Amino acid sequence: MAGVRLAPYTTLRVGGAARAFVEARSGEELVELVAQADSAGEPVLVLGGGSNLVVSDEGFDGLVIRVSSRGVDVRDDGDHVVVTAEAGEDWDALVARAVAEGWSGVECLSGIPGLVGSTPIQNVGAYGQDVSQTVAGVRVYDRRAREVLDLDAGQCGFAYRHSSFKADLARFVVVSVTYSLEKSDKSGLVAYKELATKLGVEIGDRVALHEARTAVLELRRGKGMVLDAADPDTCSAGSFFTNPILDGPEAAELERRAPGFPRWDMPGGAVKVPAAWLIEHAGFPKGYRRGPARISTKHTLALTNPGGLHLTGFPTDPEGMGPDRADHSSTDGAATAADLLALAREVKEGVEAKFGVTLVNEPVLVGLSL
């Protein structure tokens, strides 16, 4: 298809049209489509759930391949199960199945929108868990070598909200992900204070899997981080900025500017600082608005497009959004990508001016720079 508007395929509901658009319904088809486009010299955008993506108002002048592959294979491995999921599987559906089946290790990642294929790219994490703790391997198509590779976890370059895939987005296409999950009806060790408080337990305790999932969903919902067609705060890309990690001199400078700032100690003397605290204390409270784009009324880390809900409900359901909807103008009070980026720049510049800390965007920007 030509001229398909991309906004309905993203949770932010912004973005212009794709010059060409196709769905890959299997891993083999995904590899074939990417390889063919590369051979023809055609630009490619691989589109997953669109929950961590900001597409420019000009759209994408190339081929957009939407990942729609399905399939989950489960193998018993003693006290663990080895679960291999195709990149197009819905992530939260997989987490829900893990909780129901008694597979421990991803329950605190409940409610995160998007597809399985994005989880190792972003090293998705929340409430003290991240996928690098359970990823056993990732099958990828290496566009440079033009071959399918099976990488183990040690080859993925995992770090905080980062991986070797994210470091070179144009090179690797995730085909499937394999997780090793403990066979247990108990959660992993509760490692996040807010979650421990919600559960009424101590850091390091374990709880029933369903209790952990329920508590995480409630916490996320209270921050507008669970997709809800009735809640305009969920028309976002989740956390727009990562929590900065500062080295010793940087932390000392922030202490000079903001004595007693909140922090988490990291290896090597570094400290992690909550970006939400920096944003709010730089003068950008919940609900702060710049034109039709605003900061969430529930959480200062989320930049939202509250007027974008009119496109479709959640989860992303772009049926019928074909060439006739290829315009990228702002309608019914919806924000454009330019509106969102203007707000993001204002926040970033404000934090840097007040605290000397440079915020880094978490979503992938297509045709845009911050």
SVG drawing of the C-alpha trace seen along z (x, -y; Angstrom):
<svg xmlns="http://www.w3.org/2000/svg" viewBox="-13 -28 48 59">
<polyline fill="none" stroke="black" stroke-width="0.4" points="0.0,0.0 1.1,-3.6 0.4,-6.7 -0.6,-5.0 -0.7,-7.4 1.5,-6.2 0.0,-8.2 -2.7,-5.5 0.1,-2.9 1.8,-4.7 0.6,-5.3 1.5,-9.0 -0.8,-9.3 1.5,-11.5 3.3,-11.0 2.8,-11.5 2.4,-8.9 4.7,-6.1 5.6,-6.1 5.0,-2.3 3.6,0.0 3.5,3.8 3.0,6.3 5.4,9.1 3.3,12.0 6.2,14.4 9.9,14.1 10.9,15.5 8.8,12.9 10.2,10.1 13.8,11.1 12.8,11.4 11.1,8.0 14.0,6.2 16.6,8.0 14.7,7.2 14.4,3.5 18.1,3.3 19.1,4.9 16.9,2.3 18.4,-0.5 15.1,-1.5 15.0,-3.1 13.3,-0.8 11.4,-1.5 10.6,1.6 7.5,0.9 6.5,2.8 3.8,1.7 4.6,-2.0 4.8,-2.6 8.3,-3.9 8.3,-5.9 7.9,-9.5 7.4,-9.8 7.9,-13.2 4.9,-15.0 6.5,-14.4 6.2,-10.7 8.7,-8.2 10.0,-8.3 10.5,-4.6 9.1,-1.2 7.5,-0.7 7.4,3.0 4.9,3.7 5.9,6.7 2.9,9.0 4.6,12.4 3.0,14.6 4.1,17.7 5.3,18.8 7.3,22.0 7.8,23.3 10.4,25.8 10.9,27.4 14.4,26.9 14.2,28.4 13.6,25.6 13.1,23.1 11.1,22.9 12.7,21.6 10.1,19.4 10.8,18.3 8.4,15.7 8.1,14.2 8.9,10.5 5.3,9.6 3.8,11.1 2.1,8.7 4.4,8.2 1.9,7.8 -0.1,10.8 3.1,12.8 3.6,11.5 0.0,12.3 0.6,15.9 3.8,16.2 2.0,15.1 -0.9,17.6 1.5,20.4 3.8,19.9 6.8,18.6 8.7,16.0 10.9,13.2 8.8,10.7 5.8,10.0 7.1,6.5 7.1,5.7 3.3,5.9 1.4,3.3 4.2,2.1 2.8,1.6 4.5,2.8 5.7,6.1 8.2,8.7 10.7,7.6 11.3,4.2 12.1,5.6 15.8,6.4 16.3,3.3 15.3,1.0 16.3,3.5 12.8,2.8 12.6,2.4 10.4,1.3 10.0,1.7 13.3,3.4 13.2,5.8 14.5,5.6 14.5,8.1 18.2,8.5 17.7,10.6 15.7,13.2 16.8,12.9 18.6,16.1 19.0,15.3 17.9,13.1 17.5,14.1 18.2,11.1 18.7,10.3 22.1,8.6 21.5,6.2 25.2,5.5 26.3,9.1 23.0,10.1 22.5,13.2 20.3,14.4 22.2,14.7 21.4,16.3 23.0,14.1 23.2,15.1 22.6,12.6 26.3,11.7 26.4,10.6 23.5,8.1 25.4,5.4 22.7,4.8 22.9,1.7 20.4,-0.6 17.7,-1.1 20.2,-0.2 21.6,2.6 23.9,3.2 20.7,3.2 19.7,-0.2 23.3,-1.5 22.9,-0.6 19.2,-0.6 19.9,-0.5 21.8,2.8 19.8,5.3 16.2,6.5 14.9,8.6 13.1,11.8 12.4,13.6 13.4,13.5 14.1,16.3 13.6,15.9 14.6,18.2 11.9,18.0 11.9,19.7 9.1,22.2 7.7,20.6 4.4,19.1 6.5,16.5 7.8,13.3 11.4,12.4 12.9,10.5 11.0,7.2 13.7,4.6 11.8,1.3 10.8,-0.7 7.5,-2.0 6.4,1.5 7.4,2.9 5.4,0.2 2.4,1.0 2.7,4.7 3.3,4.1 6.6,6.1 10.3,5.5 12.8,5.1 14.1,8.5 10.8,10.3 8.9,12.4 5.2,12.4 2.7,14.4 3.1,13.7 -0.5,12.4 0.0,10.1 3.0,8.5 1.3,8.1 -1.8,6.6 0.3,4.1 2.4,3.1 -0.7,2.6 -2.3,0.4 0.9,-1.7 1.3,-2.1 -2.4,-3.0 -2.1,-5.6 0.7,-7.2 -1.2,-7.0 1.1,-4.3 -1.5,-1.6 -3.1,-2.2 -6.7,-3.3 -9.0,-4.7 -10.8,-6.8 -7.6,-8.4 -5.9,-11.0 -2.7,-10.8 -2.1,-7.4 -1.7,-8.9 2.0,-9.0 5.2,-7.1 5.6,-6.3 8.7,-7.9 10.0,-10.4 13.4,-10.8 15.6,-8.2 16.9,-8.8 20.3,-10.4 23.4,-8.5 26.0,-11.0 29.7,-10.4 31.4,-11.8 32.1,-15.3 28.7,-15.6 27.0,-14.5 29.1,-17.0 28.0,-19.8 24.3,-18.8 24.8,-18.7 26.1,-22.2 23.1,-23.4 20.5,-21.2 21.8,-20.0 20.3,-16.7 18.9,-15.8 17.3,-12.3 19.6,-9.6 20.3,-5.9 23.9,-4.8 25.3,-2.9 28.5,-0.9 31.8,-2.8 30.6,-5.7 28.0,-6.9 24.6,-8.0 21.2,-7.7 18.9,-10.7 15.1,-10.6 14.4,-12.6 10.8,-13.3 12.3,-15.1 14.6,-17.2 11.7,-18.1 9.3,-19.1 11.9,-21.1 13.0,-22.9 9.5,-24.4 7.5,-21.9 4.8,-20.4 2.2,-17.7 -0.2,-19.1 2.3,-21.7 1.1,-22.5 2.7,-23.9 0.0,-24.3 -1.8,-20.9 1.0,-18.9 1.3,-18.6 3.1,-16.8 0.9,-14.1 -1.3,-15.2 -0.2,-12.0 3.5,-11.7 6.1,-14.4 8.1,-11.9 5.4,-11.4 4.7,-13.9 1.2,-13.4 -1.0,-14.2 -4.4,-14.3 -6.2,-15.3 -4.9,-12.2 -7.4,-9.8 -9.9,-10.6 -8.0,-8.7 -8.7,-5.2 -8.9,-3.6 -6.2,-1.6 -4.6,0.7 -3.4,-0.5 -6.1,0.5 -5.5,-1.2 -8.1,0.7 -9.3,-1.5 -6.6,-4.0 -5.5,-3.8 -4.4,-6.3 -7.5,-8.5 -6.2,-9.4 -2.6,-10.2 -2.7,-13.9 -0.6,-14.8 -2.3,-18.0 -3.4,-18.6 -7.2,-17.9 -9.6,-18.1 -7.0,-19.6 -4.4,-16.8 -0.8,-17.6 1.7,-17.1 5.1,-15.7 6.5,-19.2 4.3,-20.2 5.6,-17.3 9.3,-18.0 8.8,-21.7 7.6,-20.7 10.4,-18.1 13.1,-20.8 11.6,-23.3 11.8,-20.7 15.3,-19.5 16.7,-23.1 15.0,-24.1 16.5,-21.1 20.0,-21.8 19.8,-25.5 18.8,-24.9 20.7,-21.8 23.4,-21.3 22.1,-17.9 21.3,-16.8 18.2,-14.7 18.2,-11.9 15.1,-10.9 14.0,-7.3 11.7,-7.0 13.2,-6.5 12.8,-9.6 12.1,-9.0 12.9,-12.0 13.4,-14.1 16.1,-15.3 16.0,-16.7"/>
</svg>
